[in-house]
Amino acid sequence: MRNKKAVLFSLTFFSSISFALASYSQDNCFENDYLQIYQQVMNGTKELSSLDQKTQICVSSIHSLMSRSQAPKDDSDCEDAWSNANSAADDVEIYARRLIRCVTSGDHSDDCYSEARRVRSYHSDYESAVSEVQSYCD
């Protein structure tokens, strides 16, 4: 179970960052090959870290879409937890994009500390929201 949580965390966190870096490639991510690789990663028969960058981005994108589309609908506490987790994931994505823009600006006059601090802060909120999903929806 611990490995599955690590994979889910990695997929969710990297999908937020990867979206900002590689939205151009997502159109091709929903082909059968990538869907099969996603299933292998989720089943634990393939390691996310062993995949090339484009495949990691596609697997992360698929996971992001799948996790958001599978929110339970029958329990209001669970539904609220899912909504909060999706909102927190969006916040991480927004500030990760800002961090990426800062780092890739090329002038190297800014160490991007404030952007990185915000990503860490919003990621902490996301961790709490995921914990609530686990509490209310399991």
URDA-V44125 format. One record per residue. N is the residue number from 1. RES is the residue in one letter. PSI is psi in whole degrees, -180 to 180 (none if undefined). Layout:
{{N	RES	PSI} {N	RES	PSI}}
This chain:
{{1	M	-37} {2	R	-43} {3	N	-39} {4	K	-40} {5	K	-39} {6	A	-42} {7	V	-45} {8	L	-42} {9	F	-49} {10	S	-46} {11	L	-44} {12	T	-47} {13	F	-47} {14	F	-28} {15	S	-35} {16	S	-46} {17	I	-42} {18	S	-34} {19	F	-43} {20	A	-35} {21	L	-32} {22	A	41} {23	S	-23} {24	Y	-27} {25	S	-5} {26	Q	-25} {27	D	-31} {28	N	-2} {29	C	-21} {30	F	38} {31	E	159} {32	N	-39} {33	D	-45} {34	Y	-36} {35	L	-39} {36	Q	-41} {37	I	-40} {38	Y	-46} {39	Q	-39} {40	Q	-40} {41	V	-45} {42	M	-32} {43	N	-11} {44	G	9} {45	T	-7} {46	K	139} {47	E	132} {48	L	-41} {49	S	-17} {50	S	-6} {51	L	153} {52	D	165} {53	Q	-45} {54	K	-41} {55	T	-40} {56	Q	-43} {57	I	-44} {58	C	-45} {59	V	-42} {60	S	-40} {61	S	-43} {62	I	-44} {63	H	-43} {64	S	-46} {65	L	-45} {66	M	-43} {67	S	-35} {68	R	-27} {69	S	-9} {70	Q	21} {71	A	131} {72	P	150} {73	K	-7} {74	D	-18} {75	D	121} {76	S	-37} {77	D	-42} {78	C	-44} {79	E	-42} {80	D	-41} {81	A	-43} {82	W	-43} {83	S	-44} {84	N	-41} {85	A	-41} {86	N	-40} {87	S	-44} {88	A	-39} {89	A	-40} {90	D	-41} {91	D	-44} {92	V	-44} {93	E	-45} {94	I	-49} {95	Y	-26} {96	A	-39} {97	R	-43} {98	R	-41} {99	L	-45} {100	I	-44} {101	R	-42} {102	C	-48} {103	V	-36} {104	T	4} {105	S	-29} {106	G	-11} {107	D	-17} {108	H	26} {109	S	-14} {110	D	129} {111	D	2} {112	C	25} {113	Y	-47} {114	S	-37} {115	E	-43} {116	A	-40} {117	R	-41} {118	R	-40} {119	V	-45} {120	R	-42} {121	S	-48} {122	Y	-30} {123	H	-37} {124	S	-43} {125	D	-40} {126	Y	-43} {127	E	-43} {128	S	-42} {129	A	-39} {130	V	-39} {131	S	-40} {132	E	-39} {133	V	-46} {134	Q	-38} {135	S	-45} {136	Y	-22} {137	C	-6} {138	D	none}}
